[in-house]
Amino acid sequence: MKILLSRTDRIGDLILSTPAIATVRASFPDARVSMVTSPYNSVVMERNDDVDELLVLPREVRPKTFGESHGRFDIAIALAPRSVDLALVGGTRAEMRVGYTYERRWFARITAPMYVNRLMVSEADPELSERHPERIVRHEVAQLLDLVGLAGAHERVERLRLDVRDEDRTVARELPADPIVVHLGMRWFATGSTLSSTLLLMERLAELGPVVATCAAECDAFAADFERSPYVTRVLRGLSFYAWAAVFERARTVVTVDTGATHVASAVRRPLVVAFEHRFFRLNSQEWAPYGVPHVLVRKPASADDASLARFRDEIVGGVTQLMHG
């Protein structure tokens, strides 16, 4: 049996797909499993032996053409609810083609049968979740496990997988033991959070233990402000993907506003405080919450007035304190 899996979107979403990928492997141990990623997210699967073959979709190649060009498959599963992955799976013309889309993506629901013959409809919808607080949305991991179940993969594996090696831990070994690691993403500096407030947060967190900051490339312009802070022990820029994961692995607690960082930290089993955007908090805090680890979720303020920012800092510090002592 030959099985094709496709997920070409974000790194964090591919990490959340690793239980579904492992479930396919456990359910079809004798199958040859091929995995299609994008150039951007392929790093997640480079060391993962739940797949036999890693294929990277070139940016210049049409997904349907790519699916057609890689021979015959018995099962093809689009692990992302995107036209790219659905078209790629459709191009394989596998006997069983599985995919999913969202409840109110009407055009996608109409066109999906052109590509797949087993379609799952996700209940995730940001506006419905805000209007109906009682509405329950399954975590993305659970949705993906149900998705591969449509293809007969029922030996469920529920643990995230990220293969950090000893050589990745070199930088992490130089850090203080059990630091609070804050990942700096652009959302710290926009819409309900500011640079000055984030620097004040570092001062508060330093009262609980050594603070280390990892810095996304997009935040390099802000890194110097944190390097000058007497409350930040170390600012780490330009880390390779697995070295970044190793720094999280060393943390006592990770604090982030970024869902990619959330899922990396979850995969290395570290407790988290995650600040989700004020808008669509109800959906995001269910579907993309930390998975399988202790966590505290905080809603960013709707505005950056002093009182709201102070309350935001208090909630984060309270969450870190709870995780450190709970």
Residue frames as qw, qx, qy, qz and C-alpha x, y, z in Angstrom:
[[0.000, 0.887, 0.462, 0.000, 0.00, 0.00, 0.00],
 [0.402, 0.172, -0.001, 0.899, 1.17, 3.52, -0.81],
 [0.185, -0.840, -0.480, 0.170, -0.07, 6.49, 1.21],
 [0.338, 0.396, 0.023, 0.853, 0.48, 10.19, 0.54],
 [0.287, -0.766, -0.445, 0.365, 0.07, 12.86, 3.23],
 [0.350, 0.516, 0.144, 0.769, 0.18, 16.57, 2.46],
 [0.307, -0.868, -0.305, 0.244, 0.61, 19.61, 4.72],
 [0.574, 0.359, 0.120, 0.726, 2.22, 22.66, 3.15],
 [0.135, -0.904, -0.185, -0.360, 1.26, 25.53, 5.46],
 [0.167, -0.839, 0.347, -0.385, 2.75, 26.58, 8.80],
 [0.337, 0.344, -0.812, 0.330, 5.37, 24.97, 11.02],
 [0.343, -0.151, 0.635, -0.676, 3.10, 24.92, 14.08],
 [0.813, 0.154, 0.048, -0.559, 0.26, 23.24, 12.22],
 [0.718, 0.344, -0.603, -0.051, 2.61, 20.56, 10.92],
 [0.054, 0.283, -0.811, 0.509, 3.79, 19.90, 14.48],
 [0.584, 0.017, 0.451, -0.675, 0.14, 19.46, 15.46],
 [0.818, 0.303, -0.276, -0.404, -0.18, 16.98, 12.59],
 [0.207, 0.468, -0.853, 0.098, 2.54, 14.66, 13.93],
 [0.486, -0.042, 0.771, -0.409, 0.09, 12.57, 16.03],
 [0.778, 0.449, 0.149, -0.413, -2.06, 12.01, 12.91],
 [0.504, 0.623, -0.586, -0.119, 1.04, 11.09, 10.90],
 [0.089, -0.345, 0.897, -0.262, 2.13, 8.65, 13.62],
 [0.666, 0.159, 0.535, -0.495, -1.41, 7.25, 13.67],
 [0.751, 0.535, -0.220, -0.318, -1.21, 6.52, 9.94],
 [0.302, 0.531, -0.788, 0.080, 2.13, 4.76, 10.45],
 [0.311, -0.172, 0.837, -0.415, 0.82, 2.70, 13.39],
 [0.720, 0.298, 0.367, -0.508, -2.37, 1.79, 11.54],
 [0.841, 0.534, -0.055, -0.062, -0.65, 0.80, 8.28],
 [0.552, -0.670, 0.431, 0.246, 2.76, -0.52, 9.42],
 [0.680, 0.020, 0.598, 0.424, 3.57, -2.16, 6.09],
 [0.426, 0.855, 0.291, 0.060, 2.58, 0.79, 3.90],
 [0.518, 0.088, 0.076, 0.847, 5.00, 3.13, 2.18],
 [0.081, -0.885, -0.397, 0.230, 4.14, 6.59, 3.52],
 [0.437, 0.306, 0.144, 0.833, 5.16, 9.71, 1.59],
 [0.178, -0.778, -0.397, 0.454, 4.82, 13.19, 3.07],
 [0.371, 0.586, 0.239, 0.680, 4.56, 16.44, 1.09],
 [0.319, -0.716, -0.277, 0.556, 5.59, 19.68, 2.79],
 [0.320, 0.939, 0.015, 0.127, 6.53, 23.18, 1.66],
 [0.590, 0.421, -0.358, 0.589, 10.14, 24.44, 1.66],
 [0.212, -0.634, 0.266, -0.694, 9.19, 26.48, 4.75],
 [0.725, -0.436, 0.282, -0.453, 7.78, 23.77, 7.01],
 [0.864, 0.229, -0.448, -0.015, 9.80, 20.73, 5.84],
 [0.141, 0.520, -0.678, 0.500, 12.19, 21.15, 8.80],
 [0.672, -0.298, 0.371, -0.568, 9.54, 19.64, 11.10],
 [0.966, 0.099, 0.112, -0.210, 9.65, 16.31, 9.23],
 [0.429, 0.700, -0.570, 0.016, 13.34, 16.05, 8.33],
 [0.014, 0.387, -0.871, 0.301, 14.06, 13.67, 11.23],
 [0.683, -0.018, 0.418, -0.599, 10.69, 11.98, 11.51],
 [0.055, 0.214, -0.934, -0.280, 10.82, 8.30, 10.56],
 [0.504, 0.355, 0.662, -0.426, 7.04, 7.90, 10.66],
 [0.655, 0.689, 0.010, -0.310, 7.30, 8.66, 6.94],
 [0.841, -0.008, 0.390, 0.375, 9.40, 6.79, 4.38],
 [0.464, 0.333, 0.344, 0.745, 9.76, 9.64, 1.93],
 [0.063, -0.733, -0.261, 0.625, 9.74, 13.43, 2.33],
 [0.412, 0.485, 0.484, 0.601, 8.70, 15.39, -0.74],
 [0.117, -0.531, -0.183, 0.819, 8.96, 19.18, -0.91],
 [0.414, 0.748, 0.511, 0.093, 6.48, 21.01, -3.12],
 [0.405, 0.010, 0.156, 0.901, 8.43, 23.57, -5.21],
 [0.129, 0.552, 0.302, -0.766, 6.90, 27.04, -5.17],
 [0.247, 0.402, -0.417, -0.777, 6.76, 27.16, -8.96],
 [0.157, -0.054, -0.943, -0.289, 4.93, 23.82, -9.46],
 [0.597, -0.253, -0.149, -0.747, 1.15, 23.59, -9.48],
 [0.474, -0.273, 0.730, -0.411, -0.06, 21.32, -6.64],
 [0.875, 0.255, 0.229, -0.342, -2.31, 19.24, -8.89],
 [0.667, 0.615, -0.421, -0.007, 0.59, 18.65, -11.29],
 [0.042, -0.544, 0.772, -0.325, 2.84, 17.67, -8.39],
 [0.692, -0.078, 0.583, -0.419, 0.26, 15.14, -7.19],
 [0.866, 0.440, -0.001, -0.240, -0.07, 13.68, -10.68],
 [0.486, 0.705, -0.514, 0.058, 3.68, 13.33, -11.13],
 [0.178, -0.528, 0.767, -0.317, 4.49, 11.08, -8.19],
 [0.238, 0.047, -0.965, -0.102, 2.94, 7.80, -9.23],
 [0.590, -0.414, -0.500, -0.479, -0.08, 5.99, -7.95],
 [0.087, -0.214, 0.711, -0.664, -1.21, 6.05, -4.32],
 [0.281, -0.384, -0.875, -0.088, -3.90, 4.00, -2.63],
 [0.292, -0.817, -0.458, 0.195, -4.72, 6.65, -0.02],
 [0.343, 0.339, -0.041, 0.875, -4.02, 10.39, -0.12],
 [0.345, -0.754, -0.516, 0.215, -4.84, 12.69, 2.80],
 [0.185, 0.642, -0.027, 0.744, -4.75, 16.50, 2.85],
 [0.509, -0.406, -0.576, 0.494, -3.85, 17.39, 6.44],
 [0.073, -0.289, -0.133, 0.945, -4.48, 21.11, 5.83],
 [0.347, 0.675, 0.629, -0.171, -7.84, 22.65, 4.86],
 [0.006, 0.677, -0.254, -0.691, -6.25, 24.56, 2.00],
 [0.754, 0.589, 0.001, -0.290, -6.76, 24.52, -1.74],
 [0.221, 0.680, -0.695, -0.074, -3.06, 23.72, -2.25],
 [0.261, -0.249, 0.915, -0.182, -3.24, 20.49, -0.27],
 [0.689, 0.340, 0.509, -0.388, -6.67, 19.49, -1.55],
 [0.628, 0.685, -0.221, -0.295, -5.58, 19.99, -5.17],
 [0.088, 0.570, -0.817, -0.012, -2.37, 18.04, -4.58],
 [0.453, -0.021, 0.851, -0.266, -4.27, 15.11, -3.10],
 [0.699, 0.526, 0.261, -0.408, -6.80, 15.32, -5.92],
 [0.413, 0.708, -0.499, -0.281, -4.00, 15.13, -8.45],
 [0.226, -0.356, 0.906, -0.034, -2.92, 11.71, -7.17],
 [0.711, 0.038, -0.401, -0.577, -6.26, 10.18, -8.23],
 [0.006, -0.170, 0.932, -0.319, -5.85, 7.78, -5.31],
 [0.346, -0.377, -0.816, -0.267, -8.78, 5.45, -4.76],
 [0.409, -0.759, -0.477, 0.172, -9.34, 7.08, -1.34],
 [0.308, 0.393, -0.061, 0.864, -8.75, 10.83, -1.14],
 [0.424, -0.688, -0.546, 0.218, -9.44, 12.49, 2.21],
 [0.261, 0.287, -0.101, 0.916, -9.54, 16.14, 3.24],
 [0.190, -0.679, -0.632, 0.321, -11.36, 18.71, 5.32],
 [0.115, 0.454, 0.129, 0.874, -12.61, 22.26, 5.28],
 [0.012, 0.117, 0.552, -0.826, -14.45, 24.64, 7.59],
 [0.214, 0.515, 0.783, -0.275, -18.14, 24.85, 8.27],
 [0.282, 0.843, 0.288, -0.357, -18.81, 28.20, 6.61],
 [0.093, -0.479, 0.576, 0.656, -16.31, 28.04, 3.78],
 [0.726, 0.417, 0.383, -0.390, -19.12, 27.50, 1.37],
 [0.569, 0.685, -0.372, -0.261, -17.10, 27.68, -1.85],
 [0.023, 0.481, -0.874, 0.066, -14.54, 25.21, -0.50],
 [0.548, 0.050, 0.759, -0.347, -17.32, 22.83, 0.53],
 [0.731, 0.560, 0.126, -0.370, -18.79, 22.98, -2.97],
 [0.525, 0.704, -0.465, -0.112, -15.48, 22.50, -4.78],
 [0.377, -0.525, 0.752, -0.132, -13.81, 19.99, -2.42],
 [0.844, 0.131, 0.501, -0.139, -15.53, 16.97, -4.06],
 [0.633, 0.732, -0.242, -0.072, -13.53, 17.78, -7.19],
 [0.225, 0.661, -0.678, 0.229, -10.44, 16.68, -5.25],
 [0.110, -0.213, 0.891, -0.386, -11.48, 14.36, -2.40],
 [0.553, -0.230, -0.647, -0.472, -14.10, 11.66, -1.99],
 [0.569, -0.539, -0.577, 0.232, -14.15, 11.70, 1.82],
 [0.109, 0.570, -0.073, 0.811, -14.64, 15.14, 3.32],
 [0.415, -0.502, -0.609, 0.453, -14.68, 16.17, 6.97],
 [0.016, -0.773, -0.168, -0.612, -16.27, 19.50, 7.91],
 [0.413, -0.063, -0.543, 0.728, -14.65, 21.22, 10.89],
 [0.234, -0.821, -0.521, 0.022, -16.78, 23.11, 13.39],
 [0.444, -0.380, -0.067, 0.809, -14.04, 25.74, 13.77],
 [0.187, 0.717, 0.391, 0.546, -15.42, 29.17, 12.91],
 [0.314, 0.022, -0.354, 0.880, -14.15, 32.37, 14.52],
 [0.290, -0.263, -0.064, -0.918, -17.35, 34.39, 14.29],
 [0.728, -0.355, -0.479, -0.339, -19.65, 31.59, 15.46],
 [0.646, -0.168, -0.568, 0.482, -17.34, 30.93, 18.41],
 [0.106, 0.087, -0.263, 0.955, -17.50, 34.58, 19.48],
 [0.479, -0.256, -0.202, -0.815, -21.29, 34.75, 19.11],
 [0.878, -0.294, -0.244, -0.288, -21.89, 31.45, 20.90],
 [0.097, -0.682, 0.657, -0.306, -19.50, 31.11, 23.87],
 [0.783, -0.196, 0.521, -0.278, -20.92, 27.69, 24.69],
 [0.836, 0.499, -0.182, -0.136, -19.78, 26.36, 21.30],
 [0.700, -0.482, 0.489, 0.197, -17.07, 23.70, 21.69],
 [0.612, 0.695, -0.357, -0.121, -14.30, 23.43, 19.10],
 [0.962, -0.162, 0.060, 0.212, -12.05, 20.38, 19.08],
 [0.338, -0.716, 0.436, 0.428, -8.33, 20.93, 19.30],
 [0.535, 0.630, -0.426, -0.368, -6.65, 20.71, 15.91],
 [0.029, -0.351, 0.936, -0.019, -4.86, 17.52, 17.00],
 [0.479, 0.211, 0.775, -0.353, -8.20, 15.86, 17.71],
 [0.615, 0.620, 0.047, -0.484, -9.62, 17.04, 14.40],
 [0.356, 0.606, -0.664, -0.254, -6.67, 15.61, 12.49],
 [0.211, -0.154, 0.953, -0.151, -6.91, 12.28, 14.30],
 [0.589, 0.426, 0.547, -0.415, -10.56, 12.11, 13.28],
 [0.493, 0.689, -0.278, -0.453, -9.58, 13.06, 9.74],
 [0.202, 0.436, -0.863, -0.158, -7.10, 10.20, 9.27],
 [0.432, 0.077, 0.828, -0.350, -9.72, 7.96, 10.87],
 [0.668, 0.528, 0.097, -0.515, -11.80, 8.52, 7.73],
 [0.522, 0.570, -0.603, -0.198, -9.04, 6.70, 5.86],
 [0.930, -0.123, -0.342, -0.063, -9.10, 3.78, 8.30],
 [0.427, 0.366, -0.568, 0.601, -6.25, 4.91, 10.58],
 [0.638, -0.628, -0.216, -0.389, -7.57, 3.95, 14.00],
 [0.785, -0.238, -0.333, 0.465, -4.41, 3.09, 16.01],
 [0.013, -0.953, -0.073, -0.293, -4.43, 6.54, 17.55],
 [0.642, -0.085, -0.251, 0.720, -1.16, 8.11, 18.68],
 [0.124, -0.926, -0.342, -0.104, -1.73, 11.33, 20.61],
 [0.537, -0.647, 0.064, 0.537, 1.75, 12.63, 21.42],
 [0.363, 0.915, -0.147, -0.103, 3.40, 15.45, 19.48],
 [0.885, -0.079, 0.183, 0.421, 6.74, 14.61, 17.95],
 [0.278, 0.926, -0.236, 0.100, 9.82, 16.78, 17.45],
 [0.943, -0.059, -0.107, 0.310, 13.23, 15.10, 17.35],
 [0.061, -0.933, 0.319, -0.156, 15.71, 17.28, 19.26],
 [0.901, 0.117, -0.289, 0.301, 19.22, 15.82, 19.42],
 [0.654, -0.564, -0.106, 0.493, 22.17, 16.37, 21.75],
 [0.476, 0.085, 0.213, 0.849, 23.99, 18.50, 19.18],
 [0.063, -0.712, -0.393, -0.578, 21.00, 20.87, 19.13],
 [0.563, -0.765, -0.309, 0.050, 21.35, 21.49, 22.86],
 [0.631, 0.114, -0.168, 0.748, 24.77, 23.20, 22.73],
 [0.022, -0.493, 0.008, -0.870, 23.41, 26.74, 23.11],
 [0.652, -0.586, -0.266, -0.401, 20.83, 25.65, 25.69],
 [0.815, -0.257, -0.364, 0.370, 23.54, 24.18, 27.93],
 [0.384, 0.213, -0.184, 0.879, 25.08, 27.65, 28.29],
 [0.326, -0.594, -0.194, -0.710, 21.87, 29.09, 29.75],
 [0.290, -0.317, 0.631, -0.646, 20.91, 29.29, 33.42],
 [0.067, -0.174, -0.982, 0.034, 19.07, 26.26, 34.75],
 [0.002, -0.618, -0.777, 0.123, 15.27, 26.40, 34.49],
 [0.050, -0.129, 0.039, 0.990, 14.92, 29.86, 32.92],
 [0.427, 0.664, 0.481, -0.382, 11.68, 31.56, 32.03],
 [0.338, -0.011, 0.585, 0.737, 11.91, 31.70, 28.23],
 [0.352, 0.701, 0.298, -0.544, 9.98, 34.48, 26.50],
 [0.513, 0.237, 0.597, 0.569, 9.63, 34.19, 22.74],
 [0.071, 0.573, 0.034, -0.816, 9.58, 37.59, 21.08],
 [0.331, 0.424, 0.717, 0.443, 7.14, 37.77, 18.17],
 [0.053, 0.289, 0.207, 0.933, 5.62, 40.84, 16.56],
 [0.423, -0.630, -0.543, -0.359, 2.37, 40.47, 18.49],
 [0.519, -0.472, -0.405, 0.587, 4.15, 41.70, 21.62],
 [0.234, -0.267, 0.059, 0.933, 4.45, 45.07, 19.91],
 [0.238, -0.120, -0.456, -0.849, 1.01, 45.56, 18.35],
 [0.586, -0.333, -0.467, -0.572, -2.73, 45.49, 19.10],
 [0.766, -0.577, -0.133, -0.251, -3.08, 45.43, 22.86],
 [0.817, -0.402, 0.048, 0.411, 0.62, 45.15, 23.71],
 [0.257, 0.945, -0.174, 0.097, 3.59, 47.52, 23.38],
 [0.656, 0.391, -0.461, 0.452, 7.38, 47.44, 23.52],
 [0.081, -0.522, 0.469, -0.707, 7.49, 49.40, 26.79],
 [0.797, -0.307, 0.165, -0.493, 4.90, 47.14, 28.41],
 [0.955, 0.127, -0.259, 0.060, 6.81, 44.03, 27.32],
 [0.416, 0.463, -0.517, 0.588, 10.01, 45.41, 28.83],
 [0.429, -0.450, 0.387, -0.681, 8.11, 46.00, 32.08],
 [0.954, -0.096, -0.085, -0.272, 6.89, 42.41, 31.88],
 [0.744, 0.320, -0.480, 0.336, 10.51, 41.22, 31.74],
 [0.014, -0.488, 0.516, -0.704, 11.20, 43.13, 34.96],
 [0.741, -0.285, 0.216, -0.569, 8.28, 41.40, 36.66],
 [0.966, 0.103, -0.227, -0.074, 9.27, 37.96, 35.40],
 [0.483, 0.495, -0.561, 0.454, 12.87, 38.44, 36.57],
 [0.425, -0.486, 0.463, -0.607, 11.54, 38.48, 40.13],
 [0.934, -0.075, 0.158, -0.311, 10.54, 34.82, 39.59],
 [0.842, -0.138, 0.416, 0.315, 13.76, 33.58, 37.98],
 [0.250, -0.390, 0.481, 0.744, 16.27, 34.16, 35.18],
 [0.598, 0.663, 0.283, -0.351, 14.67, 35.40, 31.96],
 [0.364, -0.186, 0.666, 0.624, 15.91, 34.33, 28.53],
 [0.536, 0.621, 0.142, -0.553, 14.42, 35.74, 25.32],
 [0.511, 0.098, 0.694, 0.498, 14.37, 34.04, 21.93],
 [0.199, 0.613, -0.019, -0.765, 13.84, 36.42, 19.04],
 [0.685, 0.516, 0.505, 0.096, 12.03, 35.72, 15.79],
 [0.500, 0.098, 0.324, 0.797, 13.83, 37.13, 12.75],
 [0.033, 0.732, 0.446, 0.514, 10.98, 39.59, 12.19],
 [0.447, -0.874, -0.191, -0.002, 11.69, 41.12, 15.62],
 [0.728, 0.063, -0.108, 0.674, 15.40, 41.86, 15.15],
 [0.101, 0.636, 0.037, 0.764, 14.67, 45.59, 15.26],
 [0.573, -0.706, -0.019, -0.416, 13.43, 45.19, 18.85],
 [0.889, -0.114, -0.359, 0.260, 16.12, 42.79, 20.07],
 [0.406, 0.364, -0.343, 0.765, 18.55, 45.49, 21.18],
 [0.420, -0.576, 0.082, -0.696, 15.98, 46.90, 23.62],
 [0.914, -0.363, -0.083, -0.163, 15.88, 43.56, 25.39],
 [0.794, 0.182, -0.298, 0.497, 19.64, 43.10, 25.22],
 [0.118, 0.508, -0.282, 0.805, 20.00, 46.40, 27.12],
 [0.663, -0.570, -0.109, -0.473, 17.49, 45.33, 29.76],
 [0.035, -0.496, 0.775, -0.390, 19.15, 44.38, 33.08],
 [0.698, -0.086, 0.498, -0.507, 16.28, 41.95, 33.64],
 [0.912, 0.364, -0.071, -0.175, 16.98, 39.73, 30.61],
 [0.698, -0.481, 0.471, 0.243, 19.84, 37.29, 31.12],
 [0.331, -0.185, 0.719, 0.583, 20.27, 36.47, 27.44],
 [0.613, 0.576, 0.091, -0.534, 18.69, 37.32, 24.09],
 [0.526, -0.105, 0.772, 0.341, 19.08, 34.60, 21.46],
 [0.526, 0.646, -0.071, -0.549, 18.78, 35.54, 17.80],
 [0.488, 0.568, -0.586, -0.311, 19.25, 33.54, 14.63],
 [0.521, -0.247, 0.798, -0.175, 18.76, 30.13, 16.22],
 [0.278, 0.064, -0.852, -0.439, 18.32, 27.12, 13.99],
 [0.674, -0.311, -0.311, -0.594, 14.92, 25.48, 14.33],
 [0.829, -0.244, -0.498, 0.073, 16.07, 22.59, 16.51],
 [0.389, 0.094, -0.452, 0.797, 18.37, 24.78, 18.65],
 [0.345, -0.322, 0.016, -0.881, 15.32, 26.98, 19.29],
 [0.811, -0.305, -0.382, -0.322, 13.36, 23.89, 20.36],
 [0.711, -0.046, -0.539, 0.450, 16.25, 22.88, 22.63],
 [0.050, 0.246, -0.319, 0.914, 16.16, 26.28, 24.37],
 [0.638, -0.324, -0.122, -0.688, 12.45, 25.77, 25.03],
 [0.835, -0.125, -0.535, 0.015, 13.22, 22.26, 26.27],
 [0.474, 0.075, -0.534, 0.696, 15.48, 23.76, 28.96],
 [0.220, -0.440, 0.034, -0.870, 12.82, 26.25, 30.14],
 [0.072, 0.176, 0.819, -0.541, 10.93, 26.01, 33.36],
 [0.360, 0.686, 0.552, -0.308, 8.12, 27.89, 31.64],
 [0.304, 0.165, 0.476, 0.808, 7.71, 29.35, 28.14],
 [0.180, 0.692, 0.383, -0.585, 5.81, 32.61, 27.56],
 [0.243, 0.016, 0.619, 0.747, 4.68, 33.47, 24.05],
 [0.460, 0.495, 0.207, -0.707, 2.17, 35.26, 21.86],
 [0.388, 0.457, -0.623, -0.502, 3.03, 33.09, 18.86],
 [0.921, -0.020, 0.178, -0.347, 1.20, 29.84, 18.06],
 [0.764, 0.453, -0.446, 0.112, 4.23, 28.38, 16.26],
 [0.099, 0.485, -0.686, 0.533, 6.28, 28.80, 19.43],
 [0.698, -0.237, 0.344, -0.582, 3.36, 27.37, 21.41],
 [0.969, 0.135, -0.050, -0.202, 3.43, 24.12, 19.47],
 [0.561, 0.499, -0.574, 0.328, 7.23, 23.81, 19.52],
 [0.187, -0.442, 0.626, -0.615, 7.18, 24.20, 23.31],
 [0.847, -0.094, 0.213, -0.478, 4.32, 21.69, 23.60],
 [0.887, 0.326, -0.327, -0.034, 6.28, 19.19, 21.51],
 [0.466, 0.366, -0.642, 0.488, 9.24, 19.39, 23.92],
 [0.588, -0.490, -0.640, 0.066, 6.81, 19.05, 26.89],
 [0.273, 0.001, -0.362, 0.891, 7.24, 22.44, 28.51],
 [0.018, -0.716, -0.615, 0.329, 4.55, 24.36, 30.45],
 [0.257, 0.314, 0.325, 0.854, 3.34, 27.52, 28.74],
 [0.130, 0.672, 0.396, -0.613, 1.66, 30.84, 29.23],
 [0.303, 0.284, 0.602, 0.682, 0.15, 31.87, 25.89],
 [0.167, 0.533, 0.240, -0.794, -1.34, 35.27, 25.16],
 [0.352, 0.429, 0.734, 0.392, -3.86, 34.95, 22.34],
 [0.004, 0.200, 0.228, 0.953, -5.20, 37.91, 20.39],
 [0.320, 0.205, 0.496, -0.781, -8.30, 39.57, 21.82],
 [0.651, 0.321, -0.201, -0.658, -10.18, 39.06, 18.55],
 [0.841, 0.149, -0.455, -0.252, -11.33, 35.47, 18.05],
 [0.152, -0.503, 0.759, -0.384, -9.90, 34.40, 21.42],
 [0.783, -0.075, 0.434, -0.439, -12.62, 31.79, 21.95],
 [0.911, 0.390, -0.102, -0.087, -11.75, 29.87, 18.80],
 [0.456, 0.658, -0.542, 0.255, -7.97, 30.24, 18.97],
 [0.275, -0.507, 0.675, -0.460, -7.76, 29.25, 22.63],
 [0.863, -0.013, 0.409, -0.296, -9.56, 25.99, 21.88],
 [0.883, 0.469, -0.015, -0.012, -8.28, 24.92, 18.47],
 [0.622, 0.570, -0.341, 0.414, -4.63, 26.01, 18.89],
 [0.550, -0.770, 0.239, -0.218, -4.06, 25.82, 22.63],
 [0.000, 0.550, -0.830, 0.091, -0.93, 24.13, 24.01],
 [0.875, 0.008, -0.336, -0.348, -1.37, 20.39, 23.64],
 [0.899, -0.096, -0.405, 0.138, -0.62, 17.81, 26.31],
 [0.481, 0.109, -0.425, 0.759, 1.22, 20.15, 28.70],
 [0.214, -0.702, -0.502, 0.458, 0.22, 22.36, 31.65],
 [0.261, 0.314, 0.269, 0.872, -0.68, 25.84, 30.44],
 [0.023, 0.660, 0.450, -0.601, -2.38, 29.13, 31.22],
 [0.316, 0.499, 0.516, 0.620, -4.14, 31.10, 28.49],
 [0.108, -0.564, -0.243, 0.781, -4.39, 34.89, 28.59],
 [0.394, 0.746, 0.484, 0.234, -6.44, 37.18, 26.36],
 [0.374, 0.061, 0.050, 0.924, -4.58, 40.23, 25.04],
 [0.112, 0.578, 0.393, -0.706, -6.33, 43.54, 25.76],
 [0.464, 0.715, 0.496, 0.168, -8.49, 45.13, 23.12],
 [0.215, 0.926, -0.047, 0.307, -6.58, 48.38, 23.58],
 [0.698, 0.132, -0.363, 0.603, -3.18, 49.49, 24.88],
 [0.267, -0.821, 0.059, -0.501, -4.28, 51.85, 27.65],
 [0.070, 0.535, -0.708, 0.456, -2.22, 51.77, 30.83],
 [0.650, -0.221, 0.497, -0.531, -4.80, 49.94, 32.95],
 [0.941, 0.246, -0.029, -0.232, -5.32, 47.21, 30.34],
 [0.594, 0.550, -0.543, 0.223, -1.58, 46.71, 29.87],
 [0.192, -0.480, 0.683, -0.517, -1.02, 46.49, 33.63],
 [0.823, -0.055, 0.356, -0.440, -3.75, 43.89, 33.93],
 [0.855, 0.438, -0.268, -0.072, -2.25, 41.96, 30.99],
 [0.312, 0.557, -0.680, 0.361, 1.15, 41.87, 32.70],
 [0.488, -0.331, 0.593, -0.549, -0.44, 40.77, 35.98],
 [0.923, 0.124, 0.120, -0.344, -2.23, 37.89, 34.24],
 [0.741, 0.487, -0.449, 0.108, 0.96, 36.67, 32.57],
 [0.067, 0.507, -0.703, 0.494, 3.01, 36.87, 35.75],
 [0.681, -0.190, 0.449, -0.546, 0.20, 35.14, 37.63],
 [0.934, 0.263, -0.116, -0.213, 0.14, 32.38, 35.03],
 [0.536, 0.514, -0.607, 0.283, 3.91, 31.83, 35.23],
 [0.249, -0.425, 0.648, -0.581, 3.72, 31.76, 39.03],
 [0.853, -0.027, 0.226, -0.469, 0.90, 29.20, 38.89],
 [0.891, 0.354, -0.282, -0.033, 2.84, 26.94, 36.55],
 [0.329, 0.557, -0.641, 0.414, 6.09, 27.22, 38.55],
 [0.193, -0.271, 0.716, -0.614, 4.47, 26.39, 41.85],
 [0.779, 0.028, 0.137, -0.611, 1.42, 24.36, 40.83]]
